[in-house]
Amino acid sequence: MLGRTLILGSVFATLMCATVACRNGDGHRSPPDARRPVIRTEAELASERQQRIESGEVVPAEAAPVEEPRPRVTARPPRPVMLKPGPGTIEPDILIVNDSVVTTAEVLYSLRDAIADLRDSQTAQGFEQQLMRLVATHTQQTIGTILVHTEAMGGLAERARDMLADSIEREMEARINQEFGGSTARFGTHLARFGLTLEQYKQMIERGMVVQQYTRQTLMPRVQIRRAELLDEYQRNISRYSSPELRELLLIEAPFEKFLPENTTWDSASPSARAQAKLKAQRHIRAAEAALSERSFADVAREFSRGLHASDGGGWGQIGRPLQAPYDTASQLIFEYEQGQRSEPFETERGWFIVECGQVELARQLSFVDVQDELRRELSERRFNELASEYVLRLAADATISAREAFITHAVRQAVEPDWPDNAAALPASDATP
């Protein structure tokens, strides 16, 4: 804005100089006549004009019709449409970066979970827009990763290359065992569905490992975390380092319904059957109480409890607040008891209970000193990831890659199809690697 103002000021000054020159010439001309002009009235001007019209000197022009002002209409921006390529158009499904090849299948495979989430959460228009940004960013990252990988591999010793190959095989084996039951064939089928081969997947793992290690060695020394940053992070996340008091809930249950005749529910039972069930439940809980005088709570619960966690010795684990009905009354008691304190048998609308307060874990608040080392590791890792991402993207931005935009468009066009990823491979998976 300042530049524009200066330019306008310069132009204005030039015009002023030109005006002065016209008035003064070379400085020897006399100024024009400074007499005031004769000002005529509207009537005189109209009369003169009429005389010129009658003499034919002036031809009267018809007045332009006055149109009513039209309301201003703000047009909505058109919805972006992924136009299909015209006949004979060849869209690039690969990018050449140095001596490496990147395929649209590789980019989309890395984004498969994010694409599925977008498809479920966005409108068709929003999905397309978000997908375009997602693919463009990841393509940039992939280009940068290849550039860093090339630089890193150039200085890698033979022994380090062997270690890298072993790491890649272990990573492959771990994933195949964890997600595909150890079946390499199933894993290969999974990759083929996305238009990838095992060799391409290995290349993707290698790039990731090499770049992670190389950038860590290069950039981590630049990461410096000040104590003030640690303290600020601690204060922002104070609740993370706090925990409420927890109490272990132990229950022996004798629900009325458990003492009804077989195949009878409480709602369908007769008044007489209900009365008999309540009496049996009372006798049962009294027997459990007597057993507790000689045996542990867990042992007695396994024999006498008819509740959900009988096989676990009546243990419900630690809770920080009372449970909801029908266990609200029973669970409330342990917050009034000392550790190891047990109730007498008591009756609710549902049945009879004996409750004991098990282990009590007091509320705690970790101090800044307790967690500052953990905070430093977390912040350092976060800062490193930011630097690594910026570094990779900067390399990609500086690189000259032909057909990058067309590649991104082609990838998006594939992924927006409803049948993706089943439409991913135009060629058999074995032919996908150039």
N, C-alpha and C positions, 0 to 999 in steps of 0.2 A: 504493500500500500504506500509505504514511504517512497519507494522507487517510482511508483506511478505518479505520486504527487510532485516529485522532483522533475520528472519528464514534462508533466503538464505545465509546471512553473517555467521550465526552460522554453517550451513552445510559446507560452504566453509572453515571456520576455522578448523572444524573437519577433513575435508579431508587433509588440510595442515598439521595438527598434525600427521595424519596417514602416510602421505608421509615422513615426517621427521623421524618418528619412523622406517619406512622400511629402510630408508637410514642409520640411526645410530644404530638401534637395541637397545641393552642395554647400549650403549656408549663405549663398549670395542672393537667392531669390527672396522677393518680398513676400510677407505672409498674405494669405488670401483676404478678401474683403471681409472684415469682421462685422459688417452691418447686420442687424437682426433681420431674419426673414419675415415677409408679410404673412400673417396668419389669417386665412379666410374661414368664413363660417361654413357650416354644413349646407346651408341653403345655397351659398355661392358655388360650392363644389358640385352640388346636385344640378344646378342650372348649367354649369359648364359642361358637365358630362352629357346632359340632354342635348345641348347644342352640337356636341361631337357626334352623337348618335344620329341626329337629323341630317347632319352634313355627310354622313357615311364614313366618317373617320374612324368610328368605333362601332364594332358589331356587338350588340348585347348578348351575353352568355346566359343560358338558362341556369337558374340556381339548382344546385344538386339537391335531390330530395333528402330530407332528413330522416334517417332511419332510427328506429327505437333501439336503444342499447340492448345488446343480447346478453343474457346471463352468462357469466363465466363458468365454463364446465371444466372441471379437473378430471382428466382421463385417468383411469386406473392403469397402472403399468401392466403390460401383458404378461401372462404366465410364461415362464421360461419353458421352452419345448426342446427336447432333444431331437433335432431333425435327423431323419435317416439319411445316410449318405446317398448321393445320386449314383446313377448307373456308371459303372467303371471306376468309381472312387475307391481308392485303397487306403484304409485307415491303418496307421502303424500300431501293431500290438506288441512291439518291442522297442526298447531304447538301447542304443549303443553308448556305453560310458567307458572310455578307455578301451580295454580289450574285453570288457564284460558286457553281458547282455541282460537286460531286465525285461521281464514280460509282464503284461497286465495281470496274468494269473498270479504271479508272485505278489504284486501289490494288493490285489483283492483278497488273496488268502490271508495275508497278515491283518486285514481289516474285517474279516468275516464276522466276528462277534459284534463289532461296532455297527456293521451294516445291518445285521439282524435286529439290533436294538433300534436303529433309526427307522427301519421298515415298520416296526411295531408301534413306534411312538409318534411318527410324523405323518402329516398329510402327504399326498403324492407330490405336491409342489415343494413342501418343506423337505421331504426326503431327498428330492433331486438336488436342491440347493445345498443341503448339508453334506450330501455325498460328494458333490463336486469339490467343496472345500476340503473334505476329509482326504479324498484321493489326491488332490493337488499337494497337500501338505506331506502326505506319506511318500509320494513320488519324489518330492524334494529331499526328504530324509533318506530315501533309498539311494538316490544319486550321490548325496554326501557320504553315505556309508561306504559306497563303492570307492569313492575317491580316497577316503581315509584308509580303507582296506588295502588299496594299491600301495599307498605310502608306507603303511605298516609292514606289509609283506616284503617290501623291498629290503628291509633290514633284518629280516627274521632268519636266524641260523637254522641249519638243517635239523639239529636236535629239537629245537623249538617247534619246527614244523611237524616232526613226528609226534611230539606231545600234543600238539593241536589236533592232529588226526585222531589220536586216541580219545581226546576229550569229546570230539564230535561223535564218535562211535558210541561212547557211553551215554551222551545226551540222547541220541537216537534210540538206543536200547531202552533207556529209562522211560521215554515217552511211549514207545511201542508196548512195553510191559504194563504201564499204568493205564493207558487209554484204549489199548487194542488187544489186551489179553496176551501179549507176547507174540501176536501174529503179524509178521512182516507183510503177508499177503493182504490182510485186512487194512493195514496202514497204507499200502500201495494203492488199494482200491479207493480209500478215503482221499488220498492226494489226487488220484486221477479224476475224481469227481470235480475237483477244482482246477483241473487242467495242469497239474504239476506231476513231476517225476520224483523219485527218491533222490536222484542226483541233484536236482534243483533245490530240494529241501535241505540237503547237506550243504549246498553253497550258501543258503540263507543262514543256516546255523553258524557256519564258519565266519561269514561276514560279521554277524552279531558278536561272536566271541572275540574276534580279533579287534574290532572297533572298540568294544567295551574295555578291553585290557589296555589298548594303545592310548585311548583318550584318558583313561584313569592315570596312567603313568605320566602323560603329558600335562593334564589339566589339574589333577588333584593337588599338586604342590602350590597351585595358585589359590586354593580355597583357604580362606582365613575367616574364622568365626570369632567375633569379639564376645567378651563376657556379657556385655549389655544386651547383645542379641539373644544369648542363652536365657538371660533373666526375663526378657520380654516374652520369649516363647513359653517359658514356664508359667508366667502369670496369665497368658492368654489361654493356656490349657490346664489350669489349676485343677479342674474337675477330673481330668484324666489321672491325676496323681492322688486322688482321694477315693476312699471306699467306705461305704456305710458299715455299720455293725451287722454281722451275719450270725444267725443262730441255726443250729441243726435241728430239724423237726423229726421226732420219732413218734410213731403212732401204732397202737394196737386197736384195730377196728372190729366192731361186731355189728354190721348193718342189719336192720330188721329183715330186709328182703332176703338175706342169705339163709334165713332160718325158716322160710316158707317151704311148703311142699314143692317137689320138683316140677318144673315147667309152669310155675305160678309167679305172676308179677304182683307187686304191691298194689297196683291199681285194680287188678282183677281179683285179688284175694277177698274172701268174705271177712266180715268183722271178727268172727270166731278165729279164723286162720291168722289174722293179724295179731290178735291178742296172744295166741299161742306163740307166734314168732317173737313178739316182744319179750315174753317170759323166758324163752329159750336164749335169746340174746343176752338178757340180764344174767342168767345163770352162767353163760359162757364167759362173760367179761369178769364175773366174780372168780371163776376158776383161774383165769389168766392173772388176776391180781394176786391170788394166793401163790401162783407159781413164781411170781416176781420176787417173792421173799427169799427164794433159794437159787434162782437162775438169772442170767443176764437178760436185759430187755430184748436184745436182738434174738436170743434163743427162744424166748417166750413168744415173741412176735411171729417167728417162723411157724410155730405150732398153732397159735391161737388166733392170730389176726386173719380177718377175712377181707382185708382191704387191698389196695392196688400194689403196695410194696411189701407184702408179707414175705416174699422170697428174699428180699433185701434186708430182712430183720426190722421191718417197719421204718426204714430210713428214707426220708424224702429229700435228703441233702440240705444244704444251707439256704436259708431264705432271708431276705432283707426286710420284708413286710408280710403281714398276714395274707393268707391265700383267700381266694373267692369261695363263696358257698359251693358245696356244703361243708367245706373245711375251714371256714372263717373263724368259728368259735374255737375249734381245737388249735389252730395255728396261732391265734391271738395269745393264747396262754403262755407260749414259750418266751414271749417278749416281756412277760411279767416274772419269769422264773430265773433262778440262778442256774448255772451250768450243772447238769446232773439231777436237777429237781424234777420230780414226777408228780402227776396229778392222781387224785382218786378217780375211780370210774365215774364218768358223768354221761348223762343222756341228752341227746338232741332229737330233733324231729326225724333224723335219719337212722339213728342207732346209738350204740354205746361206744365210748372211746376211753382210752388211757393215753395220755400224752406225756412225753418227757422232753426236756430241753437238753439236747446233746451239746456238742462242742460250740463254744461261743468265740467268734473272731471279732475283736473289738474294731471299731472304726479307726481308720488310719489316714494320716496325711503325710505323704513323702515330702521331705524338705528339698529345697533347691540343691543343696549339697548332695543329697542322695541321688538325684537324677541328672546332674549336670553333664556327666560323662555320656550318658545315653542321649541326652539332648544334643551334645556336640556331634556325636556320630550321625544322628538323624539329620541335623542341619547341614553337616558337611556333605552327606550323600545327596541331599536335596539340591544344594548349591552345585555340586559336581554334575548332576543330571541336567541342570539348567545350562551350565557352561558347555557340556558335551552336545546338547541339542542345538545350541546357538552355533557352535563350531561346525557341526555337520551341515546345518542349513546354510551357513555362510559360504562354505565350500561349494555347495550345490548352486547357490545363487550366482556365484562368480563363474561357474562352468558354462560353456557354450554347448548346449545340447539341442540338436535339431529335432524338430517334430515333437517337442515336449508337450505342447498344448494339445496337439492332435492325439497323442498317446493317452493323455489324461481323459480327453473326451471319449475316446474309444473304451477305456476302462469303465467310465461312468455309464456309458451306453450298455455295456454288458451287465453291470450290476443292477440297473434299474429294471431289467426284465424280470417279470414275476417268477420265471423258472430258473433264475440264477440260484445256485452255481451249476445246475445241471446243463446250462447252455455254455459253460465256460470254455470247454475244449473243442475248438473247431477241428483239431487233429487228434489222433490217438495220443494218449499220454506219453507213449514211448517216442513220439516224434516231436514232442514239445520243446526239447532242448536243441537249440540251433547248433 
